[in-house]
């Protein structure tokens, strides 16, 4: 039975997301050629005129005609954007106006020379250093772009073109830009025709044509470039065919796919290795990783040499590689272990650098890998015959200052030798010389572990000399009586030097491992602290403190306001705060969801680096950092760590926003429930009084003259009674609303319970005729410190509750006794008692003893009592009496207290 293999849901989701993102992007069409002069711009303009004739919105963003009459004629009739005048020193250059193109938003925009470098350092400063980055922003904005590029401008072919033509192209584009283009049109021209066009002055002006022929336009060069262009287009077609396979076929093919590892160091061949690995990975359709292994020898390099790693790893990432930095005592051992872990099939390394006896003593990494046979193919790349200028050096401002010699450590090294000598003098005569030599070797170990390589070497040499001088016969002389001691000294010195180097290497690697462990611990600490922190501003300060500590920089979290505009923090700045953050750069990051600033592809001239907190769809804020040493954030592993910190901060802010949203939704739902309950209660409890008022008033209006006086008086009293009930109902609602809003200020004064209860009884008046009230008050009761009006309202509400729910003729009892700093007051009735359930529920809003009935009320009287009593610092509770009835007890303070905000 054939079974249908279901596709992977994750792959389907990724494909749908990719298709959705591509649908929102503009389309990129590249007119591709082997060299200048083949007719790329001409073909682009011809196609643009055809599209314009077909009714499409076509605009020329930037085209450089190079003085060619045919090109200028094709530009006639096409809409052209005005160039942007950029002032640089004493010159003015015309550049592509990116903002103008974004404002115009045509359907198709023509931008010539994709590999062009923008004029960094001019005014106004460009947003991106490269034109291809401008084009990517246009594509993200939904604008389709047509452009031109030559084969020598592809980054992965840069070294091959340099070896072929002898000229290195400074302006390049990442291969992914070419690979991700929606359409590539090859413009091909035989070398003979191209040379004829050059001599006719159709490519360059006459005064530069001769120089071009001598330096670049030679038949051999043109043939090689044509071959590269044709091969590159063929590779693209083959890649498109592979991508057209079904999802299941791709999954099956990936199981047996290759993985290429490229090992590099800070030498001149590293750039060549990266490009070779890129071409190999493309040919094999394989994933590839560039590895930089920091051995103890590399850790001792100067800051300038170590900074070169930044450029090399960034070059690898621009070509689509995964970059990894590892550390270990031996590059070969680390590479072998990593290749086994990642199931690599091919390993690319550089040619051995050591020759002669040095190669015998210390075999190269390539030779060691081949001998150990880790189960993968090892490819050794020979260096270029004429290596040209490699990736540019970083400016001196990014280089660590020269390490200061720690002379105090050399002093401690000499002190170590002195200590070993003192111990040996104590041992002399009791132990053999070989045992005393062990003491000196122990000193070497201590010096290597504590003081570093140089001091430990000094200790090794000093220990041998002092041991010979003080203890080897003849003593106190460097002369040696027995030749065998020379072998002893040689072995001792060799062992001491080996131990010194090993201990120094261990010490240095321990420091590196400790630094990485510290960064991991700080990341965990920040995540834990963010999880325990509440409030967005508090979270931002936690993140700033941790980021500044890990990367030794100044940091700031910029959060948007209601309109989406970033604002500086309003809280007092921390010592580590980045106070001069550029809001314009940060706003661009928030709007586009991409990093910008120092070391990035966008606004690299900015002093700080800015990363989004969130994704492209919704930026929760921006993290800005200002570092004194750019290497701390420009190294790929450091940048990834910083992005991890930003991601953790973004997740915390997202959690806080979701919590705020959930709380707002809860409050809104509760408010909606309160509103619905209030409307239902009021509509029910107002219906009966309104009906009575309407009936009585209509009777008086229609038949008032024919009614006797007692009947008219009874109808008027019913209107008055029901109107008073409605007034009390509305008053309860308004009182509770004011309490919950905190708008009631207690007017505290000393009052006696007699006066308060008397005022409540007077307020109820006639309604108490059918319910006798018994007062049981101790004559020695102290005065209470309360708001008289509110406490009278408590008594009124409790008595009114007893009147509503107890039969006529039953008695009500009010009593009070001292209770510490309070007076405990009880109001008891002889009614049916409390309803089933928790008695505390009666003090909630809209809770009634009977859900429906003829008793008027919305269930707010007891809620108001609890609010008033708690505002005075007391408590109130409902208790069922034994037998029948209910008792309500509450406390009032007998000493001044701070009002409690309810």
N, C-alpha and C positions, 0 to 999 in steps of 0.2 A: 504493500500500500504506500503510495507516494504521499509524503507529508510536506505541506507548504511551510517553509521556514519564515517565521514572522520577523519583520524588520525590528531593529533595535529602536525603542522609543526615544532614547537620548539622541541617536543619530537623526531620527525624523525631526525631533524638535530643533536640533542644531541646523538642519537643512531648511526648515521653515523659517527660522529666525534669519538665516543668511539670505533667503529669498526675499523676505520682507525688507531687510536692510538694503538689499540691492535694488528693490523696486522703488525705494525712496531716494536713492542716489541718482545722480546724473550718469550718463554713459560717456566713457572715455574712448576716443578713437585716435590711434597713433599712426602717423605717417612715418614709416621706418626706412632708413637708408644706410648704405655702407659708409658714406662720407658726405661732406658738404658738396653741394652742386649737382646732386643726382635728380633734383626736382621735387623735393618733398613739399616745400612751401607752395610751389606752383600747383601741384596736384591737390593740395588742401584747399587752395583758393578756388580752383576749378570746381571741386565738389561742393564748396560752399555756395558758389553762384548757382549751381543746379538746384541745391536745396532752397535757396531764396526764391528762385523761379517757381518752385513747387509750392510756395506759400508759407515756408517755415521762417521763424524769427531767428535770423542769423546775424551775429554782431562780431566784428573784429576787435578782440581785446588788445592784442599786441602782435604785430607782424613786423619783422625787420627785413626790408626789401634789399638791403645791401647794395643799393644803387642799380638794381636790375630793372630794366625798363619793362620787361614782360611781367614781372611781379607787380609793379606799380600800376600797370594797366588793369590787371585782374582785381586790384583793390577798388577801382572806380565802381561806384554804384552800391558798394557794401557799407552798411553803417559801421562807424569806427568810434570806439571809446577814446576819449582824450588821454594822452599819456600823463603819468605822474612825474612832475619835475622834482628830482632829488638833488639837493645841494651837498656836495662832498668836497671839502677843502675849497679850492678855487674854481671848481668845475660844476656844471649842471648836467646831469644825465637824465634821459627820458626812460622811465621804467613803467612796468605794467601796473595799472591802478586796480588793486584787488577790491577795495571798498566800492569803487565806482562800478565794477562788474557785479558785485553782490547787490548793489542798489538797482542796477538795470535789470538783472535777472532775465537774460534772453533764454530762448530754448537751446540754442547752440552758440557757443562762444569759441572763437579761434584764438589760441595762445601759442605763439611760435616759440621754438627753442626751449623745450621742456627742462633741459639740464642747466639752464642759465642760473647763475648765482646772483641773488639780489645784493644791492649795495649796502652792506652792513656798515654802520657808522655814519651814514648820511642822515640828512634831515629832510623829510620825516623818516624815522627809522622804520624799516620793513617789519612786518609782522612775522615773516618767515625768512630764513636765510636762503632758501632755495625756491625756485619757481615751481618745481613739482609739488612742493608743500602748499603753495598757493592754489595749484590745480586741485589738490585733494580737498581743500576747504570748499572750493567751488562745487566739486562733485557731491560733497556732503550736503551742500545747500540745494541740491536737486538740479544743478545746471550741467548740461552736457557740454563736454570740452573736446575740441579737436586740437591736436598738437603735433609737433615734429621732434624726432630725436635720431641720432646716429648710433651705430653699433658700438663705437668706441666710448660712448657715454654710459654703457651698462657697467655697473660696479664689478660684477663677477668677471668680466672680460678685460678689466682695466690693465691687469698685469700682462695678459697676452698681447693686447694692443701695444703696450709699451715695449715689450720685447720685439714685436714685429716691426713697428714703425720707428722705434727709438724716441718716441714722444709720449710722455705721460699726460693723460687728460686730467685736469684738476676738477672739472665740472662733471659729476656723475650722478646717476639716479639709482636707487635701490632696484634690484631685479623684480621685486614684488610689484612695483608700479607698472612695469612692463607686463608681467605675468597676469596681473589683475585687470588689464585693459579689456574692454568689451570687444574691441576690434583693432587689429593691427594690419595695416596695408603696406606691403613691401614695395618701395619705389626703387627699381633696379635699373642700373645703367652700366653697360660694359666699360671697362677701364679705358679703351681707346676713345670712345665717345666722350667720356668724362675729361680726358686729357685735351681733346679737341675743344671742348667748351671752355676749359681753363685758359687755353692759349688764345681763344677768341675774346677773352675778357668777360665772359658771361657768369663767372663765379666770383672772382675777385678783380679789383681794379688792376691795371697794368703794372703799377709800381709794386704791388704785393704778390702778383702771380708768380714772378720768378722765384721769390723766396719760398712760396708755398710748394713749388715744384721741387726745389732743393731739399726742403725739410720733410715733406709729407707726401705730396702727390707724385710718388714714383710707382711705376707699373707693378712692381712686386708688392708694395704696400697695398695698393688698391685691390689687387687680386686676393690678398690675404684678408682684407677687410670685407670684401664681397663674400668670400667663403664663410667668414664668421657670421655675417648677416643672414645668409641663406640657411646656415646651420641653426642659428638661433630661432628663426621663424619656423624651421622644421621641428625643432624641439617644442615649440609652443603648440604646433598642430598635434604632435604626439601626446603632449600633456592633456590637450583638450579631448583627445580620443580616450585617454585613460579615465578622465573625469566623467565621461559619458557612460561608464559602466554602471550597472545597477548597484544599489546599496549593499546587497548581499555579496555580490562579486567583489566589491571593494573591501568588505569586511574579511572575506576569505583571503584575498590577496594580501592584506595587511598582516595576517598571521605569519606569513613567510617573508615579509619584507626585510630589507636591509636597514641597518642603523650604522651611520658613519660617525666616528669620533675623530676630532681633529685636535691634536695636542700642540699648544703653542707656548712660547716663552717671550721674553722681552728682547728678542734678537731681530735682526734685519730680515729673516726669512718668514717671520710670523704672518705678515700680510699676505705673502704668496701662499702660505699654507691655508689660510682662511678662504681665499678665492679658489684654490684647488679643491678644497673640501666642498665648496658650494657647487662647483661643476660636477664633481663626482656624485654628490647627492642628487642633483638634477638628473644625471644620466641613469642612476639606479632607481629613481623615484623613491628615495629613502629619506627618513628623518635624520637630521644631523645635529651634532652637539660640538661646540668648541669648548675645550677644557684648558684652563690655566692652572698649573700646579705650582703652588708656592712652597718651594723647598727651602731649607735653611740657607742655602747659597743665594737664592733669589731674595730672601728677606734682608740680606745684607747689601742689596743694591741701593744705589742712590735714589732719592725721591724722584728725580727726573726720569730715571729708567723705569721705576715702578709706575710712574704716571702714564707711561706708554701703554700699559695694560688697559687703561680707560679707552683709548682710541681703538685699540685692537678689538676689544670685546664689543664696543659700540658698532664697529664695522661689521662684526659677525652678526650682531642682532639686526642690523639694517639689511643684511642678506638673508634673513629668515632663520638664523641658527638659534638654538638654545645655548645659553652660555652658563658655564659652571666654573667656580673657583674652588679648588681643593687645596689642602695642605698635607704634607707628609714628609718623612725623611728622604724618600726616594721617589722621583717622578715615575719611574718604571713600575714600582710596586703600587703606587696609587692608581695609575692608569690601568693596570691589569685588574685590580679589584673593581674599579668603576666599570670597566668594560664587561666584566662578568655580571655585575649587578644590573646593568642596563641591557644585557643581552645584545651587545654590539657585535656586528659581523666584520667591520673594517675599522682599522685604526690608521690614521694618517699622521706621520711624524716627519720632522725635518731631518736633513742629512747630518751625520755626526760632525761635530766641530773639533774634537780632539784628534791629535795626530801623534804618531810615534809612541814614546814611552808613556805619555799621559793617557793614551787610549788603552794601553795595557794595564795600567794601574787603576784607572777609572773608566770602565767601558761606557759608551754612550747609551742614552735611553733607547734609541732604535735597536742597537745591537743586543741590549739586555732583553728587550721585548721579543726579539726574534729567537734568541736562545731559550728563553723560558717558555715560548710557544703557548700563549694564553688561550689558544683555540680560536683566534680570529686572524684575519688577513692583515698583515702590517705592511703599509705602503710608505716607503721612504721617498720623499720628494727631494730631488736634487735642487740646489740653489740656482737661481737665474744666473746666466753667464755674465750679464751686465746689470746688476741690481740698480734700480733707479730710486729716486726719492720716495720714501714710504709715507705712511700716514703722518700728518704734521704733528710736531711736538706741541705739547700744551704750554701756554705761557708760563713764565717764571713765577707768576703770582700763585699758581696752583701747586708749586713744588714745595715740599717740606724743607724748612731751613736746615742747613748742615748740622749734623748731630754734634753736640758739644762733648768733648772728651772728658770723661769722668775720672779725673786724676785721683780722686779720693779712693776709687776702687783699686787703683794700682797700689796705693798706700796700704789698703787692707790686704792686697795680695802679698806684699812684702811682710806685713804683720803675720799673715798665715805661715809663711816660711819661718819666721822667728818663733812662732808658737810650736811648730813641728820640731824645730831645733831644740827648744827648751825641753820638750817631752823626750826627745832622743837622748839628751844629756842625762836625764833622770834614768833612762833605760840602759845607758852605756855601762858595760861591765856585768849586766844581769841578763842581757839578751844578745842574740846573734845580730850581725849587721843586716841580715835579710829581713828580720822583724822590724828593725828601725827603718828600713827602706819602705816598709808598708805604711809607716806613719806619714812619711812624705807623700806617698801616693794618695793617702786619705786627704791630705791637705790640698792636693790637686783637685780631687773630687769636690771638696767644699768650695774652692775658689771658682771652679767651673759652674757650679750650681748657683752660687751667690753673686758673683761679680762679673760674669761674662767671659767672652772668648779671650780678649787681649790680656786681662789680668790673670786668667788661668794659664795662659802660655808663659807669662812672666813667672808665675809660681812654679811651673814645671822646670824651667831653666834654672831658676834660683835654687830650687830644692836639690837638683843634681849637683850643682856647684858647691852648695853648703854641705851637703852630705859627704862629698869628696874631701872638702877642706877640713871638716871637723872630726870625721870618724874613720875615714879610710886611711890605713897606714901608708906612708908616714903622716901622722895627724898634723893639722894646722899647716898643711902644704897642699898645693894642687898637684904635686908630683904623685905618681902611682908606682908602687913597688912591685906589684904583680900585674902583668898584662891582662889577666882574666878580668880584672876590675873594669878595664876599658869596655869589654863586652857588657858587663853589668851596667855601666853608665849608659851605654848606647841603648840597651833594652829598656832601662828605666826611663830614659828620656823619651823614647818612642812611645812606651806605654803611657807615660804622663801626658804627652801631647795628644795621643788618641783619646784618652779619658777627658782631657780638657775640651777637645772639640765636641765629643759626644755630649758631655754635660752642658756645654754652651748651646748646642743644638736643641737638646731637650728643654733647656730653660726658655729658649726663644719660642719653640713650638708650644710649650705650656702657656706662655704668655698669649700667643695667638688663640689657642683653644679656650683659654680663660676669657678672652675678650668676646669670642663668639658665644660662649656659654652665658656671659653676662648680658649680651644683647638679647638672647633667647629668654633669659630670666626676666629682663625688663619688659619684653613684649608680653610675657605671661602676667607680669605684675600689672601692666597697664590694662590688659583685658580684664583681670580680676577687679581692679579698682573701678574701671568703667562700669562693670556689671553691678557694683555696689553703690554707685553714685547716682543720685537723682537730680534732675535739672540740667538743661542743655548747657547753660553757662558753666556750671560746675564740671560737667564732662569736658568741655573745651579746655578748661584750665588743667585738668588732669592730663589730657592729651598733650598739651603744650609742654608741661613739665617733663613728661617722659620722653617726648621726641627730642627736646633740647638736651636731655641728659645722655641719650644714646648716641646722637649724631654730633654732639658738641657744637650746637648751633643755637640760633635764636628762632623761635617759632611763633606762629599765630594761627588761630582758627577764625576765619571770617565767615559769618553767618548771614543769610539773606533776610531782608525784612518782608513785609506782606506783599510788596510789589516785586520781589525777586532781586532787588538791588543789594549787593553786599555792603555790610556796615562794619566799621571797626568795633571791637569789643567795648562795651560800656563799663565793664568791671575794671577795677584798678589793675594795671598791668603787673605781671610778674617780673622778676628780675631777668628771666630768660625770654621775655616777650619780644617779638619782632615788631617794633613800633613803626617803622617806615615802610610798611607793605604797600605795594603799588596796587591800588584798587582797580585800575583799568585792566591790568594783566589778570588779576584775580577774577574780575567779572567775565573776561573772555573764557577763562577756565570753567567757570560755573555755567556759562551759556553753552559751551561746546563739549563739556565732559572730558577734556583732555588736558594733560599737564602742559605747562608753559613756563617760560623763564629760563634761567641759567641752565645750560647744557641740554636744552630740549630743542625741538624743531620749530617752536613758536616763540617769538620774542626772546631770542637767546641773549640779547644785550641786557635784559633785566638783571638787577642785582640778586634777586632771590629766585627760588624755585617754588612753583605753585602746583599743587595736586588737587584734583577734585575729590570730594568726599561724597561718594555715591556713584551713579552711572550717568550715561549721556542723556537719559530720559528725565532724570530728576536729580539735580545737584543739591545735596543737603548743605553744602558749604565748601570752603576751600582751605586747605592747609598750606601755609606759606612758611618757608624756611630760609634763613640767611646763614651761610656757613663761611668760615674763614678759610677752610681748606676744601675746595670743590670736590676732591677725590672722595670725601666722606659721603657724598650723595651721587656722584657720577659713575662710580664703579657699578657694574650691573648688579652684583649681589647686594651692594649697599642701596642702590635704587629700588630693588625688589623689596628689601627690608623696609625702606621708607614707605613704599606703596602698601606693604602689609600693615604698617602702623596706620596709614591713612584709611585702609579698608576697615580695620578694627574700629577706628574712630567713627567712620561712616556708619558702620553697623550699630554702634552705640547711639549715635544721633538718630538713626532710623528707629531704633527701639524706643527712644525717648519720644520721638514724634508720634509713633504708633500708640504709645501709652497715653500721650496727651489727646490723641484722636479718640482712643477708647474711652478716656475719662469724659471728653466732651460729648461723645455719643451716649455714654451712660447718663450724664447730667441732662442731656436733651431728652432721652427716653424717660428719665424720671420726671422731668418737667412736663413732658407730654402726658405721662400717666397722671401726674398731679392735676394738670389742667382738665383732663377728661373726667377724673374723679370729682374735681371741684364743680365742673359744669353739671355732671350727673346729680351730685348731691344738692347743689343749689337749685337746679331745675325741679328736683323732686320736692325739696323742702320749701321752696317758694310757691309751688303750685297751689298748695292748700291755703296758705294765708292770702294769696292773691285772689283765689276763688272766693274766700269769705269776704274779703274787702270789696271785690267787684259785686258780689251778690248783695251785701248790705248797702253799699252805696247806691246801686241801681234801685233797690227797694225804697230807700229814702228819697231818691230823686223822682221816682215815678208815683209813689203812693204816700209820700211823707205827710201830706195834709190830712189823709184819712186815717192815719195811725194814731193810736193813743200815745200819751207821753211816755209811759214805761217801755213801750215797744221801741219807740225812737231812741230812748236812752240805751236800751240793750243793744240795738244795732250800732249805735255810735261807739259804745264800749268795745264791741267786737272788732270794729275797724281799728280802734286805738290799740287793742291787745295784739292783733295780728301785725300791725305796722311796727309795734315795738319788737315783736319776735323777729321780723325781717331786719330791723335795725341792728339787733344783737347779733344775728347771723353774719351780716356784713362786717360788723365791728370785729368779730372774732377772726374773720379771714384777714382783715387789714392788720390786726394786731400781730398775728402769727407771721405775716409777711414782713412786717417791720422787725420783728425779733430775728428772723432768719437772715435778714439783710444787715443786721448789726446796727440799725439806725435808731435804736432806743437807748438813751443814756439814762442810767439810774440816778435818781435824785434822792440820795440816801439821807435819812434823818432818824432821830430816836423817836420811836412810837411805842404805845402800849397796846397790848392785844385787845383790851376792852374797847378802845377807840376803833381799832381796825374792824373787829367783828361787828360792833355797833353800826359802823358805816355800811357794811355789807348787808346787815339785816334791814336797815333803812332803805337801801336801794331796792331790795326785793319787795318790801312793803306788803301789799294786799295778797301777794302770791303765797305768803307764809301762813295765812289764816287757817288753812286746813292741815298744816304740819307744825305742831308745837316744837319749839326749839329749846333744848336744855343746855345751859351753859355750866360747865364744871371747870372753873378756873381757880388756880391757887392765888390767893391774894398777894403772895410774895414773889410772883413771877417777875423776872427782870424785863426791862424794856428791850425791844428789838431794834436793830439798825437796818432799816429797810426803806424802800420806796413805797410810801403809803398807798398811792393810787394803784400800783401794780399788785400789791399784796391784797388790797380790798378786792381787786378783780379775781384773784385766786379764790378767796372765800365765796364770792358771788358765783363763780363757775362751779365750785364743788356743791354749794347749796342748790344751784339751779339743776345740777345733775341729779341730786337727790329728789328734787321736786318732780322731775320728769319721769323717773323710773320707780317711784314708790307710790303705793296707794294712798288715797286721802285718809287722814286720821292717824297715820303713822308718825312717830316722833323722830326728830333729828337731834343728835347729841354732839356738842362741840366741847372738847377738853384740851388741856395743855399742861405739860409738865416740863421742868428743866431737864436738859440733857447735855451736860458739859458746857461748851461755849455756844450751845444752841438751845432753842425751845422746841420741843416736839409737840405738834398740834395734830389732833385727830378729829375727823368729821365722819360720824357714823349715822347710818340709816337703818330702817327695819324693812327694806324692800326685798325683792326677789334675790338679791345677791349678785355676784359677778358672773359673767358668762363663762362657758367652758374655755379652757386654753390658758395660755400664759397671761397673767394679769398685767404684766408690763406692756403688753400689746395695746392696752387701752390708751396709753399715752402717745401712741403714734398718730400721725395725721390721718384724718378721715376714718378713724376707728370708732364704731358705735356698738353699744350693747346689743342692739337689734338692727340688722341690716336694713330692713324696711319696716314701716309702721306709721302710725299717726303722729309720733313724737317728732317735733321740729328740731332740726340740728344737722350739722355736717360733720360732726366728730372732731371738732377742733378745740372744744373747751378744755379738755384734760391736757391736750398738747400744749396749750397756752400756759396752763398751770405748771407743767414741768419746765417750760422755758423760763418762766419767772422765778421759780424756786431755784433752779440751777444757776441763774444769773446772780442770785444772792449767795451762792456757795452752799446751798442746801440740797436735799434729796427728797423725792416724793415717791410713794408706793401705794398700791391698792392691795387690800387684804380682805379675804372672805371671813365674815364673822361666823362664829359657831352658832348653829341654828338657822338664822336667816339674817339677811342684810349684808352691807358692805362697809368697810372702814378705809378711809383715805388718810394716810399719815404723811406729814411733811415737816421739815425743820427750817427754822429761820435763825440767823445769827444774832447773838447778844453782844457782839463786839465788832468794831469796824473791820471790814475785810475788803480786799481788792475785788471789784466786780469781775465776774467770770464771763468771757465772751462766748455766747452760745451759738 
